[in-house]
């Protein structure tokens, strides 16, 4: 059995965590990158509606490039990323999408911690 990593997602205005999630190493993370925020919002909405995934983080890359990271079981993340990529491509510019099954502890700690 893989180790668990605690990922803290959102802080409220009092700097308290609103949501905490344990990411099991048997789970997956999915990423969608777009050029422009509108396409990313549409993609993130489609991912959340398409499957049982948690929205982990939004990353502002710069130069109008933005990425959303989701987590969940492999099948759910795969379905969510596919739905999100299709939605982003319909309303804007999809730069890329990717799924990482069973991410290593170092990867999740470095990018999601």
Secondary structure, DSSP 4 states (H G I P E B T S, - for coil): -PPEEEEEEEE-TTS-EEEEEEEETTSEEEEEEEESHHHHHHHHHHHHHHSS-EEEEEEEEETTEEEEEEEE-HHHHHHHHHHHHHHHHHHSEEEEEEEEET--HHHHHHHH-
